[in-house]
Amino acid sequence: MEVAELDREIEKARARGPVRDILIPPCPDLLIALRAAMGKSDPEPADIVAIASSDVAMAAALIRVANSPLYARSRTAQTVGQAVTVLGVTQTSGVLTGFLTRNALPVQSPLLEHFWETSTRRALAMGFIARQLYGVDPEIAHTCGLFIHVGIPILLQGVKGYAGTLTEALARMDRSFTATENAAHRTDHAVIGAIVARTWHLPPVIALAIRLHHDFGVWGNAAISAQARNLVAIALLADTLVAQHEGVPKHQEWQQYGTQCLAHLQINESEVRAWDDALHPLFESVALG
């Protein structure tokens, strides 16, 4: 599947079946402005500060992250500008993207009580893993990690009976998560997530990776971009590390495809253990409140 083929699939899905009636929230204006600012060849910190300062709650969240134990400093950050200096524009962008996405796509179900905490940890893990590899954009990986399961809360809020399907999909071991979704609703969270990514004009490779993140046959398919294939592998590894941190049993997908995942990324288990140790303080720092 290439980007053009993905676009055709999305348009077809939007024209029929349950997807037609699902409401996809618009991309927040501040996120559009943030992406425009970060899209410059040399992003201006002043532009990022202005965006972060335009929402009191977002500014407070950014300052809280900058003052977390992870960035222990002799003096605390008291202003948005100081917080941006501590974090840098790239990491600030990640924090602001997460804040704006959470507020645009609220999750109101006990089934997804810690959805955004897990999503934030996944995003941090994907960005970290990308920095350890050659030729993978950490910012793209971070954003992909934040959005990769975003179709789940949208289906939960927009499709009758999806709560039962979600419970079943999490429990079944005899077929994949997306197979259970499709059996009940003729669509799945990978398709819906890709639609969100395209609607919000995220980089096309992110939409493609979201659409394919449960299709592990992509690693042997040279017709799919290397970046998309890498993102699928990084997402599986990141999900496994996050699940381990949160005390969730290892995913069935990791048990089936973990060896192939490591082979695709050309890494070994000792490297994964080292990354797990390095990620622990990052995971511990996530407290969205």
Secondary structure, DSSP 8 states (H G I E B T S, - for coil): --HHHHHHHHHHHHHSTGGGG-------HHHHHHHHHHTSSS--HHHHHHHHHTSHHHHHHHHHHHTSGGG--SS---SHHHHHHHHHHHHHHHHHHHHHHHHHS----GGGTTHHHHHHHHHHHHHHHHHHSTT--HHHHHHHHHHTTTHHHHHHHHSTTHHHHHHHHHH-SSS-HHHHHHHHHS--HHHHHHHHHHHTT--HHHHHHHHHTT-GGGGG-TTS-HHHHHHHHHHHHHHHHHHHHTT----HHHHHHHHHHHHHHT--HHHHHHHHHHHHHHHHT----
